[in-house]
């Protein structure tokens, strides 16, 4: 039971770096022990990878729907050294039940992509 006004919280998620990531989809899961709503999602990257295609996907595992306003976001369109706020989907798809999961997927067709400098900031609000 939550007492008082729910507070927003986030944890920076540093994308795992490694030379073996190129040409693959790397997926990570984020979950919370209480029900939450994704209140915001920001992306930061040191240097934009402009070789091949590179996309970000957020999925509500419970509904299997996207949590972004579009099915995916083109990471090659980011500005280096700048925090970029993602546009989110509809309210129903932003809610995670207690122990629910959000799947974060980054796909790159560049065999040399290593995820260097990519930081993801999901902002949650307990509900």
C-alpha positions, 0 to 999 in steps of 0.5 A: 500500500502506498501512503501519501503522494506517489513520487516519481523515480528513475534509475539510469540504465547504462547500455551494456558495451561490447564488440559482440553486439553489432548486427543483433538485437539486445534486450533488457527487462525492467520491472518493479515490485509495485504497480507503476506507470511509465511517466517518461523515457529519455535517451542520451548517447555520447556519439551517434552511430550513423552506420546502418540502422539502429532502433529502440523499442519499448514493450509492455510485456503484460500487454505486448504493446509498444510503450512509445508513440511509434513502434520504434525510434530511430537512434541514428536521429539522436543528437550527440551529448544531448538528452532526448525525450521519447514520446510515449504511447497511450496511458493503458500501455504505460502501466505495469502491474506489480512485478510487471516488466518493460522490455527495452530492445536496441537493434543495430545492423552495424556489425561494429556497433558496441552500445558505447555511451548509450544511457536510458532513463526510464521515469516511473510513477508508483500507482 
